[in-house]
Amino acid sequence: QHISLSDQFDGDLRAHLSPLPSEGFAKLAHAPPGFATQRIGIVRADCNIARLIHDCALHAAGPFEDAHHLPPGSAPQVIVEGHTDAELMCIPAHVSYIVHELLKNSISRVMERFAPRLDGCDSGPHSRRTEGRGEPAFPPIRVTVCSSHSDIVVRVSDQSGGIGPEILPYIWSFTHPIKAKYLRNFGAVRRMEARMDEGDDAVSPLMALGFGLPMSRVYARYWGGDVKVHSLPGYGVDAYVHLPRLGNAVENISNRRHQPAAPAAANTTSHSYSG
């Protein structure tokens, strides 16, 4: 953030620089209203959540279409509805990571569940529709945006069949043995940035590492929000992302070390018990 703010200030200063530095600073101080105010370092004051979801959907679908040798647009359609004009102040890279992880999980599971439908599809540009029925090969993933004065909630609903009861209790764990099978994939990772596009250079987007959901919740809770996942057995998954809209929530950092010790009990007489 410091580096980004410094670069932004230098750029704004150069754009309004006069032969005399004092005049340049004066012009910068009297810049028009709204000048460079929507981008504050790596923070965006006007992040449109629906546009961000569309970008994440395109980014998440491509690797799966390539892996299944499908033409572009064949992955499950992501339908964004609700308050699609809602904006929030945030670090877009963090929100993108959360939304991308949820959409990636949904796309993967839906394509896996309905893969047999592809056997009845042709290989032309309309291969996403089942032969003779004219319906999509995959049911859509619906993303609903709900906005109030102070909060934004994003719900990602899919028809992936739900999460198995043997896995559901451990989806928020970084280290549970059920995720041990992913450890060997870390050998291919050169850097871990927890960004939506980290897989482009570091690791294949299809390579599971097992910490997408817990890392997403860490981001959301740090900024005063949360991520929750509800499994609908035999049908699908509903994931909810709650984010403060105004960007005025204090970072959620534990202050246990600074909390005063609990007061001593009124009766300080000590007793010893044997046996």
C-alpha positions in Angstrom: 0.0 0.0 0.0 2.8 2.4 0.8 4.6 1.7 -2.5 1.3 2.1 -4.4 0.5 5.4 -2.7 4.0 6.7 -3.4 3.8 5.8 -7.1 0.3 7.3 -7.3 1.4 10.5 -5.7 4.5 10.7 -8.0 2.3 10.2 -11.0 -0.2 12.8 -10.0 2.6 15.3 -9.2 4.3 14.7 -12.6 1.0 15.2 -14.4 0.6 18.6 -12.7 4.2 19.6 -12.5 5.2 23.1 -13.4 8.7 24.5 -14.0 8.7 25.6 -10.4 8.0 22.8 -7.8 6.1 25.2 -5.6 3.6 25.8 -8.4 3.3 22.1 -9.1 2.4 21.4 -5.5 -0.1 24.3 -5.6 -1.8 22.9 -8.7 -1.9 19.4 -7.1 -3.5 20.9 -4.0 -6.2 22.6 -6.1 -7.0 19.6 -8.3 -10.6 19.2 -9.4 -13.0 17.4 -7.1 -12.7 13.7 -7.5 -9.1 13.9 -8.7 -7.4 10.5 -8.0 -9.9 9.8 -5.2 -11.4 6.6 -6.4 -8.0 4.8 -6.3 -6.2 5.1 -3.0 -3.1 3.0 -3.4 -4.3 -0.6 -3.9 -7.7 0.4 -2.5 -10.7 1.1 -4.8 -13.4 3.4 -3.4 -15.8 2.5 -6.2 -15.4 -1.3 -6.8 -18.4 -2.6 -8.7 -19.0 -6.0 -7.3 -21.0 -7.4 -10.3 -18.2 -6.5 -12.7 -15.7 -8.1 -10.4 -17.8 -11.3 -10.3 -18.0 -11.4 -14.1 -14.2 -11.0 -14.4 -13.7 -13.8 -11.8 -16.1 -16.1 -13.7 -14.2 -15.6 -17.0 -10.9 -16.2 -15.3 -12.1 -19.3 -13.5 -13.9 -21.0 -16.4 -11.1 -20.9 -19.0 -8.7 -23.5 -17.4 -11.6 -26.0 -17.0 -12.7 -25.5 -20.6 -9.2 -26.1 -21.8 -8.8 -29.2 -19.6 -12.0 -30.7 -21.0 -11.2 -29.6 -24.6 -14.4 -27.5 -24.8 -14.8 -24.3 -26.7 -15.0 -20.9 -24.9 -18.3 -20.4 -23.2 -18.9 -24.1 -22.5 -18.4 -24.0 -18.8 -21.4 -23.5 -16.5 -22.9 -20.0 -17.0 -22.5 -17.6 -14.1 -25.6 -15.5 -13.7 -25.3 -12.4 -11.6 -28.5 -11.0 -10.2 -29.8 -8.7 -7.5 -28.2 -5.3 -6.7 -25.8 -5.4 -9.7 -24.9 -1.7 -9.4 -23.7 -2.0 -5.8 -20.2 -0.7 -5.1 -17.9 -1.0 -2.1 -14.6 0.3 -0.9 -12.1 -2.6 -0.8 -8.9 -4.0 -1.9 -10.1 -5.7 -5.2 -7.3 -8.3 -5.1 -8.7 -9.7 -1.8 -12.3 -9.7 -2.9 -11.4 -11.2 -6.3 -9.5 -14.0 -4.5 -12.6 -14.9 -2.4 -15.1 -14.8 -5.3 -12.7 -16.6 -7.6 -12.2 -19.5 -5.1 -15.9 -20.0 -4.7 -16.6 -19.9 -8.4 -13.7 -22.2 -9.2 -15.0 -24.7 -6.7 -18.6 -24.5 -8.1 -17.5 -24.8 -11.7 -15.2 -27.7 -11.0 -17.9 -29.7 -9.1 -20.7 -28.9 -11.4 -18.7 -30.0 -14.5 -17.6 -33.1 -12.6 -21.2 -34.0 -11.7 -22.7 -33.4 -15.1 -19.8 -34.6 -17.2 -21.9 -37.5 -18.6 -24.0 -34.9 -20.4 -21.0 -34.1 -22.6 -21.2 -37.6 -24.1 -24.4 -36.5 -25.9 -23.0 -33.2 -27.1 -21.5 -32.4 -30.6 -18.2 -30.8 -30.9 -19.3 -27.6 -32.7 -19.7 -24.1 -31.3 -22.9 -25.1 -29.6 -21.4 -28.1 -27.8 -22.5 -26.7 -24.4 -26.1 -27.7 -25.3 -27.2 -31.4 -25.1 -28.0 -32.9 -28.4 -31.7 -32.8 -29.4 -32.9 -31.0 -26.3 -31.4 -27.5 -26.8 -30.6 -27.1 -23.0 -27.2 -26.3 -21.5 -24.9 -29.2 -20.7 -24.4 -27.7 -17.3 -26.9 -26.0 -15.0 -26.0 -22.3 -14.3 -24.3 -21.0 -11.2 -26.3 -18.1 -9.7 -24.6 -15.3 -7.9 -27.0 -13.0 -6.0 -25.7 -9.6 -4.8 -27.5 -8.0 -1.9 -26.6 -4.5 -0.7 -27.5 -2.3 2.2 -26.2 1.0 3.4 -23.4 -0.7 5.3 -23.0 -4.2 4.0 -22.8 -6.3 0.9 -23.7 -10.1 0.8 -22.8 -12.2 -2.2 -24.4 -15.7 -2.4 -23.0 -18.3 -4.8 -25.5 -21.1 -5.5 -24.7 -24.2 -7.6 -26.1 -27.6 -8.3 -22.9 -29.5 -7.6 -24.6 -32.2 -5.4 -23.4 -30.8 -2.1 -20.4 -31.5 0.1 -20.0 -35.0 1.5 -20.5 -35.3 5.3 -17.0 -36.8 5.6 -15.5 -33.6 4.2 -17.8 -30.8 5.3 -16.5 -30.5 8.9 -13.0 -29.9 7.7 -13.4 -27.5 4.8 -12.0 -24.6 6.9 -8.9 -26.5 8.1 -5.5 -25.9 6.7 -3.9 -29.0 8.1 -6.5 -31.8 8.6 -5.3 -35.2 7.4 -8.1 -35.3 4.8 -6.1 -32.6 2.9 -2.8 -34.4 3.1 -3.2 -35.6 -0.5 -2.7 -31.9 -1.6 0.7 -31.5 0.1 2.6 -33.0 -2.8 1.3 -30.2 -5.0 3.2 -27.6 -3.0 6.4 -28.7 -4.7 5.3 -27.0 -7.9 4.6 -23.7 -6.2 7.3 -21.0 -6.5 5.4 -18.2 -4.7 2.2 -18.0 -2.7 0.4 -14.7 -3.0 -3.2 -15.7 -2.4 -4.3 -13.8 -5.5 -6.7 -14.7 -8.1 -4.0 -14.8 -10.8 -1.3 -16.6 -8.8 -1.8 -19.7 -10.8 -0.8 -18.1 -14.1 2.9 -18.1 -13.3 3.2 -20.2 -10.2 0.9 -23.2 -10.4 -1.8 -24.5 -12.6 -5.2 -23.2 -11.6 -6.5 -26.8 -11.7 -4.0 -27.9 -9.1 -5.7 -28.2 -5.8 -3.8 -26.9 -2.7 -6.5 -27.3 -0.1 -6.5 -23.9 1.4 -8.7 -21.8 -0.9 -11.7 -21.7 1.4 -9.9 -21.1 4.7 -7.7 -18.4 3.1 -10.8 -16.7 1.7 -12.4 -16.6 5.2 -9.1 -15.2 6.6 -9.4 -12.3 4.1 -13.1 -11.7 4.7 -12.8 -11.8 8.5 -9.7 -9.5 8.5 -11.9 -6.8 7.0 -14.8 -7.4 9.3 -16.8 -9.8 7.1 -17.1 -13.6 6.8 -17.5 -16.5 4.5 -20.0 -19.3 5.2 -20.8 -22.4 3.2 -24.0 -24.4 3.5 -24.3 -27.8 1.8 -27.7 -29.0 0.4 -27.2 -32.8 0.3 -27.9 -34.2 -3.1 -28.5 -30.8 -4.7 -25.7 -28.3 -4.3 -23.9 -25.7 -2.2 -24.8 -22.1 -1.2 -21.8 -20.0 -0.2 -22.2 -16.6 1.4 -19.7 -13.8 1.4 -20.4 -10.9 3.8 -18.3 -7.7 3.4 -18.6 -4.3 5.0 -19.4 -1.8 2.2 -18.0 1.5 3.5 -14.5 0.4 4.1 -14.5 1.8 7.6 -14.2 -1.4 9.6 -11.1 -1.8 11.7 -8.8 -4.7 10.7 -9.7 -7.7 12.8 -6.4 -8.2 14.6 -6.4 -10.0 17.9 -5.4 -7.9 20.8 -5.4 -10.5 23.5 -1.8 -9.6 24.5 -3.0 -6.1 25.4 -6.1 -7.1 27.4 -5.8 -6.6 31.2 -5.7 -9.6 33.4 -8.9 -10.8 34.9 -9.5 -9.3 38.4 -8.8 -11.5 41.3 -11.7 -13.1 43.1 -13.0 -11.4 46.1 -12.1 -14.3 48.3 -8.4 -14.8 48.0 -8.1 -17.4 50.7 -6.4 -20.5 49.2 -7.3 -24.0 50.0 -5.5 -27.2 49.3 -7.2 -30.5 48.6 -5.7 -33.9 48.9 -6.6 -37.2 47.5 
